[in-house]
Amino acid sequence: MSFNDKCLPVSSADRMKSWDAFTIQSEPISSISLMERASSKCVEWLLNQFPHQKIFDVFCGTGNNGGDGLAIARLLLNANKEVRVWLCGNINETSQDNQINWDKFKGTKHCISSIDDLPALSPESLVIDALFGTGISRSVKGLIAECIQFINANSNCIISVDLPSGLYASKPNLPDDVIVKANYTLTFQSPKLSLLFPEYYIYCGQWVLLDIKLSSDFSPSVPDEAFLITEAAVKSLINQGSKFDHKGKNGHALLVAGSETKYGAAILALRAALRSGTGLLTVHVPHDAELIFQTACPEAMLSLDNNENTVSAVEVKEAYTSIGVGPGLGTSVETALALKALLTASKQKIVLDADALNILSANKDYLSILPQNAILTPHLKEFERLTCKAENAYHRHQLQIDFSKNHKVFVILKGAYSCLSTPDGICYFNPTGNQGMAKGGSGDVLTGIITSLLAQQYSAFHSAIIGMYVHGKAGDLAAEKLGMVSMNASDIIDNLPEAFQSMM
């Protein structure tokens, strides 16, 4: 089984439609039975998540997503819940499976044919949005739009089925599109691209992936180009090591970092590198930082620059098996020239972050000398400076893919669901991590982890994947112990041992 097979594909609306159809034909299973399976999973989650919830208002469209909603309503009614169904549209224009589930539902149900038919909602009711799913291909207008605005105007908790109604699965919405603002989204089988972009969090809230057992034999007509990383996939990459390993076998990393007033970033990166398995670590820093680094981390060796306060030249020895550049580096003219010389001369695997990226942004001609398979780790603003201001999340996603392909490099665009793009244009989204990691220094920790993994002879691809996942996992462990408010970048480092150990 390949690495991609161990990950979850990020599905478009067309892919999901084909996957459903393949499952119906090959299992075989009727479409109405598959709908029942999906609805049962939703109800199971609802009853577990809201065990004391008594009142439900289910808003259904006339298509199959509305059919899901009707089946959910029936199953909730069977669980002795108070349920009302509101079908928005003409009952004579429903899909076949929708009509079957309309007839099966024996509770309170109403058709909404005008805005005057919209109900008064109890503040204690939980609203289920089943108006549209992934199949929507144009902006919502008319009565459905008014129904969505009504749902959003109330203060009830909202659960969307598959996707918030009005949100596209894999293309950008228009700025004035009407979209349900859900607290939770219950999506089926595989994530959709819009769930992974920060701009759409206001609509999706917390999304939950429900496995409805679509056929594992399905092979899409067009190869998948985006995946959500899984723990099983990452575990398959981890080198378990040998009793006879020695420090030389585990590589020698060089970290080029630090400048006057910004040595903390360098210290975070080197501490993370040492916690991530490299056998040897040398850090190249300005001359005046010698005592700081000898005291802060005695396990690291020092390479001292001739300049007192900034990096001006780097000797890259053949013994180094990886290089990390950027944390706290500064962007002086001397440092920019030193980076240019390093990129031109070094043959080691390399990761570029922070001020190294800022230097690239200010000297775009340096992009032509980027080593193939280099790893760049920008946050959103750093990426914007490297490329241009994106029109929307999808445009930025395409810019990232194009940058990786054009320059033959790996790019980790950091944030919630950090995205790795490869020189082949394939993207991998990382599910670990939390908002408590949105603190200064977290990116420096990631640089240290990846530099260490590269030193140990992991490929650039594997180093980026493992680095992203373990970095986020350590952050999740820190959040569990300390809370998201109080945790900081050092806490991520402190939890790296447990994070790595859980992957062994």
DAGI-V68980 format. One record per pair of residues at least 6 apart in sequence whose C-alpha atoms are under 6 Angstrom apart, sorted by sequence separation. I is the first residue (numbers start at 1). GAP is how many residues later the second one is. D is the distance in whole Angstrom. If there is no record, write none. Layout:
[[I;GAP;D] [I;GAP;D]]
This chain:
[[24;6;6] [60;6;4] [305;6;6] [390;6;5] [404;6;6] [413;6;5] [421;6;4] [412;7;5] [420;7;5] [258;8;5] [412;8;4] [420;8;5] [60;9;6] [257;9;5] [411;9;6] [419;9;6] [454;9;6] [411;10;5] [419;10;4] [453;10;5] [410;11;6] [418;11;6] [167;12;6] [410;12;5] [417;12;5] [418;12;5] [166;13;4] [417;13;5] [450;13;6] [478;13;6] [165;14;6] [409;14;5] [417;14;5] [165;15;5] [408;15;5] [164;16;5] [287;17;5] [450;17;5] [475;17;5] [282;18;6] [286;18;6] [287;18;5] [404;18;6] [405;18;4] [449;18;6] [474;18;5] [185;19;6] [281;19;5] [282;19;5] [283;19;5] [284;19;4] [285;19;5] [286;19;5] [287;19;6] [404;19;5] [405;19;6] [282;20;5] [283;20;6] [284;20;6] [285;20;6] [287;20;6] [288;20;5] [401;20;6] [405;20;6] [182;21;5] [184;21;5] [186;21;6] [188;21;6] [189;21;6] [286;21;6] [287;21;5] [474;21;5] [160;22;6] [181;22;4] [182;22;5] [183;22;5] [184;22;5] [185;22;4] [186;22;5] [187;22;5] [188;22;5] [189;22;5] [286;22;5] [312;22;5] [474;22;5] [86;23;6] [159;23;6] [169;23;6] [170;23;5] [182;23;6] [184;23;5] [189;23;6] [286;23;5] [312;23;5] [351;23;6] [84;24;5] [85;24;4] [86;24;5] [87;24;5] [88;24;5] [89;24;6] [158;24;5] [162;24;5] [170;24;6] [286;24;5] [311;24;5] [350;24;5] [351;24;5] [352;24;5] [353;24;5] [361;24;6] [401;24;5] [84;25;6] [86;25;6] [87;25;6] [158;25;5] [159;25;5] [160;25;5] [161;25;5] [162;25;4] [169;25;6] [286;25;5] [313;25;5] [330;25;6] [351;25;6] [361;25;5] [474;25;5] [57;26;6] [61;26;6] [140;26;6] [159;26;6] [162;26;6] [312;26;5] [322;26;5] [324;26;6] [326;26;6] [329;26;6] [473;26;6] [54;27;5] [55;27;5] [56;27;5] [57;27;5] [58;27;5] [59;27;5] [60;27;5] [61;27;5] [251;27;6] [252;27;6] [254;27;6] [256;27;6] [258;27;6] [321;27;6] [322;27;5] [323;27;5] [324;27;5] [325;27;5] [326;27;5] [327;27;6] [54;28;6] [250;28;5] [251;28;5] [252;28;4] [253;28;5] [254;28;5] [255;28;5] [256;28;5] [257;28;6] [322;28;6] [326;28;5] [331;28;6] [39;29;6] [133;29;6] [250;29;4] [252;29;6] [254;29;6] [326;29;5] [71;30;6] [128;30;6] [129;30;6] [133;30;5] [326;30;4] [63;31;6] [67;31;4] [70;31;6] [74;31;5] [126;31;5] [127;31;5] [128;31;5] [129;31;5] [130;31;5] [39;32;6] [62;32;4] [63;32;5] [128;32;6] [148;32;6] [247;32;4] [39;33;5] [132;33;5] [64;34;6] [131;34;6] [377;34;6] [379;34;6] [134;35;6] [374;35;5] [375;35;5] [376;35;5] [377;35;5] [378;35;5] [379;35;5] [372;36;5] [373;36;4] [375;36;6] [372;37;6] [373;37;6] [432;37;6] [139;38;6] [433;39;4] [432;40;5] [433;40;6] [432;41;5] [433;42;6] [433;43;5] [442;47;5] [436;48;4] [441;48;5] [260;49;5] [436;49;6] [259;50;6] [259;51;5] [69;61;5] [266;61;5] [265;62;5] [266;62;6] [265;63;5] [66;64;5] [32;65;6] [65;65;5] [66;65;6] [262;66;5] [65;67;6] [253;67;6] [65;68;5] [252;68;5] [253;68;6] [255;68;6] [56;69;5] [58;69;6] [252;69;5] [253;69;5] [254;69;5] [255;69;5] [256;69;5] [257;69;5] [259;69;6] [55;70;5] [56;70;5] [57;70;5] [58;70;5] [59;70;5] [60;70;5] [61;70;4] [251;70;6] [253;70;6] [255;70;6] [257;70;5] [258;70;4] [259;70;5] [56;71;6] [59;71;6] [60;71;5] [257;71;6] [258;71;4] [259;71;6] [257;72;5] [327;117;6] [13;121;5] [13;122;6] [324;127;5] [322;132;6] [322;133;5] [321;134;5] [12;157;6] [12;158;5] [272;173;5] [276;173;6] [38;174;6] [278;174;5] [269;175;5] [273;175;4] [265;176;6] [269;176;5] [272;176;5] [273;176;5] [276;176;6] [268;177;6] [272;177;6] [270;178;6] [265;179;6] [269;179;4] [273;179;5] [10;180;6] [10;181;5] [11;181;5] [10;182;5] [23;191;6] [23;192;5] [226;200;6] [228;200;6] [225;201;5] [226;201;5] [227;201;5] [228;201;5] [229;201;6] [226;202;6] [253;202;5] [252;203;6] [251;204;5] [251;205;5] [250;206;5] [10;216;5] [10;217;5] [9;218;4] [8;219;5] [8;220;5] [7;221;6] [272;221;6] [7;222;5] [7;223;5] [6;227;5] [3;230;6] [235;268;5]]
